[in-house]
Amino acid sequence: MAGIYFISDIHLGLQDDQSERRKLDKLEYLFSIIRSEGHSLYMLGDIFDYWLEFRHLIPKGFTRFLCLLSDLVRHNIDIVYVAGNHDFSLDRYFDEELGVKTMYGMNQLHLDGSRFIVAHGDGLGDGDIGYKIFSRFVRNRFNLSLLKGFHPDLALGLLKWLSQLSRTHKPVNIPLERDRLLHYAEVLVTERDFDYFICGHNHVKGIVELSDGSSRYVNLGTWIDGGSPYAVFRNGVVELREV
């Protein structure tokens, strides 16, 4: 059976040139596996460290990655991009030019006979009130239209600054923040039926069996600390792997 693949929190554009090349080399190798063994790819947010589209241009610096995505689409791999908190605005470029379906928020899906809830994870659960207010401000259509009215260099420079600002913001209760999405999944499993809750966002990689005994929480981790984690779903089972 062809696999369904999941990645998140690559944060392309964040690190030094050597680290960025390493991430792209790993992505190119992973995408070669997906071309030969995969059916679809779900990108669960923060693939870029900052992203904003304009009507007539796209941000500089991500050409190699965008070409890799386009190659997957040409090989009939279905790609879904769920926006993360660093994806300030996913507009028509991914859907109309690359053939990548874009989604926001939390989404319930049926994949190969199993029930999935997929999300980046930002804004879910208790806590992090500051980020939730910030997200509403940044994602507001009027505010985005004002931002896009700036010269692109100014707008992208502001987004890069906001991205770095969000990284320096530390929640008061770090253990609570590390477990917030797991706690959210534990509450959600009492309200909805699902087999897997898959997310990223807090960079805490792992698979945890939830209290109902049949559902599982999966966090995809991050690529910014030297690792290159991804998940694959095949024959009814999700596994975390490294490239």
C-alpha positions in Angstrom: 0.0 0.0 0.0 1.3 3.5 -0.9 2.2 5.5 2.1 0.8 8.8 3.4 3.5 11.1 4.6 3.5 14.0 7.1 6.1 16.7 7.9 6.0 20.0 9.8 8.2 22.7 11.3 11.0 22.8 8.8 11.3 26.5 9.2 13.1 27.1 5.9 14.9 30.4 5.9 15.6 30.5 9.6 19.1 29.2 9.9 22.6 29.6 8.4 23.4 28.6 4.8 24.9 25.2 5.7 21.9 24.2 7.8 19.5 25.3 5.1 21.3 23.3 2.5 21.2 20.3 4.8 17.5 20.6 5.3 16.9 20.9 1.5 19.2 17.9 0.8 17.2 15.8 3.3 13.9 17.0 1.8 15.0 16.1 -1.7 15.9 12.6 -0.5 12.6 12.3 1.4 10.6 13.5 -1.6 12.4 10.9 -3.8 11.0 8.2 -1.4 7.6 9.7 -1.6 7.7 9.7 -5.4 8.4 6.0 -5.5 6.4 4.8 -2.5 3.9 7.5 -1.5 0.4 8.5 -2.3 0.2 11.9 -0.6 2.0 14.4 1.6 0.6 16.5 4.4 2.7 19.5 5.4 1.4 20.5 8.8 2.6 24.1 9.0 5.7 26.2 9.5 7.4 24.7 6.5 8.8 28.3 6.0 9.9 30.4 8.8 7.9 33.2 7.3 5.7 33.3 4.2 3.5 36.0 2.7 2.3 36.1 -0.9 1.8 39.1 -3.1 -0.3 39.4 -6.2 2.6 39.4 -8.7 5.5 37.9 -6.8 6.5 35.3 -4.3 9.2 35.5 -1.6 12.9 35.0 -2.7 15.0 32.3 -1.3 12.7 29.2 -1.5 13.1 28.3 -5.2 14.7 24.9 -4.7 12.0 23.8 -2.3 9.2 25.0 -4.5 10.7 23.1 -7.4 10.8 20.0 -5.3 7.1 20.4 -4.5 6.2 21.0 -8.1 8.1 17.8 -9.0 6.0 15.8 -6.5 2.8 17.2 -8.0 4.0 16.2 -11.5 4.4 12.7 -10.2 0.8 12.6 -9.1 1.5 12.9 -5.4 -1.4 14.7 -3.6 -0.1 17.5 -1.4 -2.0 19.3 1.3 -0.5 22.3 3.2 -2.1 23.1 6.6 -1.0 26.6 7.6 1.0 27.1 10.7 1.6 30.2 12.8 4.6 31.2 10.7 2.6 30.9 7.5 1.1 34.3 7.7 -0.9 34.0 4.5 -1.2 31.0 2.1 -2.9 32.5 -0.9 -3.6 31.3 -4.4 0.0 30.5 -5.5 0.1 27.0 -3.9 -3.4 26.0 -5.1 -3.4 27.5 -8.5 0.2 27.4 -9.7 1.7 24.5 -7.7 -1.4 22.3 -7.3 -1.0 22.1 -3.5 -4.2 22.3 -1.6 -4.1 24.7 1.3 -6.1 24.5 4.6 -6.3 26.3 7.9 -7.0 25.3 11.4 -8.0 21.8 12.5 -9.3 19.3 9.9 -10.9 15.9 10.2 -10.0 13.5 7.4 -10.6 9.9 6.5 -7.4 8.3 5.0 -7.2 4.7 3.9 -9.9 3.6 6.3 -8.6 5.5 9.4 -9.9 8.7 11.0 -7.4 11.5 11.3 -7.4 15.0 12.9 -4.6 17.1 11.4 -3.5 20.6 12.5 -0.4 22.6 13.0 -1.4 23.0 16.7 -1.2 26.8 17.1 -4.0 28.2 19.1 -5.3 24.9 20.3 -5.9 24.2 24.0 -5.5 26.3 27.1 -2.8 28.9 27.5 -0.6 31.0 25.3 -3.2 33.8 25.2 -0.6 36.3 23.9 -0.1 34.2 20.7 -3.8 33.7 20.2 -4.3 37.5 20.2 -1.3 38.0 17.9 -2.6 35.3 15.5 -6.0 37.0 15.2 -4.3 40.3 14.5 -1.9 38.9 11.8 -4.5 36.7 10.1 -7.1 39.5 9.9 -7.9 40.2 6.2 -7.8 44.0 6.6 -4.4 43.9 8.4 -3.0 41.5 5.7 -4.2 43.9 3.0 -2.4 46.7 4.7 0.8 44.6 4.9 0.6 43.7 1.3 0.3 47.4 0.4 3.9 47.9 1.7 6.9 47.5 -0.5 7.5 43.7 -0.5 11.0 44.1 1.0 9.5 46.1 3.9 6.6 43.7 4.4 8.9 40.6 4.4 11.4 42.3 6.6 8.6 42.9 9.1 7.4 39.3 8.9 11.0 38.0 9.5 11.2 40.3 12.6 7.8 39.0 13.9 8.9 35.4 13.3 12.0 36.0 15.4 9.9 37.8 18.1 7.5 34.9 18.4 10.5 32.6 18.9 12.0 34.7 21.7 8.6 34.8 23.5 8.6 32.1 26.2 5.5 30.9 28.0 5.5 31.3 31.7 4.8 27.6 32.3 7.2 25.7 29.9 6.1 22.2 31.1 2.5 23.2 30.5 3.3 24.4 27.0 5.3 21.3 26.1 2.2 19.1 27.0 -0.5 21.5 26.0 -1.3 19.8 22.7 -1.2 16.3 24.3 -3.7 17.5 26.9 -5.8 19.0 24.2 -5.9 15.7 22.3 -6.9 13.9 25.6 -9.9 16.2 25.9 -10.8 16.0 22.2 -10.9 12.2 22.3 -13.8 12.4 24.7 -15.7 14.5 22.2 -14.8 13.1 18.8 -14.0 9.7 17.3 -10.5 9.6 15.7 -7.6 7.2 15.4 -4.8 9.7 15.1 -4.4 13.3 16.1 -1.3 14.6 14.2 0.3 18.0 14.7 3.6 19.9 15.1 4.1 23.4 16.5 5.7 22.8 19.9 8.6 20.7 18.5 8.1 17.9 21.0 8.3 14.8 18.8 6.6 11.6 19.9 3.6 9.2 19.7 1.4 8.7 22.7 -1.5 6.4 23.2 -4.5 8.3 24.5 -6.7 7.4 27.5 -9.3 5.7 25.4 -6.8 3.0 24.5 -7.3 3.1 20.8 -6.5 6.7 19.7 -3.0 8.1 19.3 -1.4 11.6 19.5 1.5 12.2 17.1 3.8 15.2 17.2 6.1 15.5 14.2 8.9 17.4 16.0 11.1 19.9 14.1 14.0 20.1 11.7 15.8 23.0 13.3 17.8 21.1 15.9 19.7 18.8 13.4 17.0 16.1 13.1 14.8 15.4 10.0 11.7 13.7 11.4 8.6 12.7 9.4 5.7 10.3 9.8 4.3 7.7 7.4 1.0 6.0 7.6 0.8 2.6 5.9 -1.4 -0.5 6.6 -3.3 1.2 9.4 -0.2 2.3 11.4 1.6 5.7 11.8 5.3 5.5 12.3 7.8 8.3 13.1 11.0 8.1 11.1 14.1 10.1 10.4 15.4 10.9 6.9 
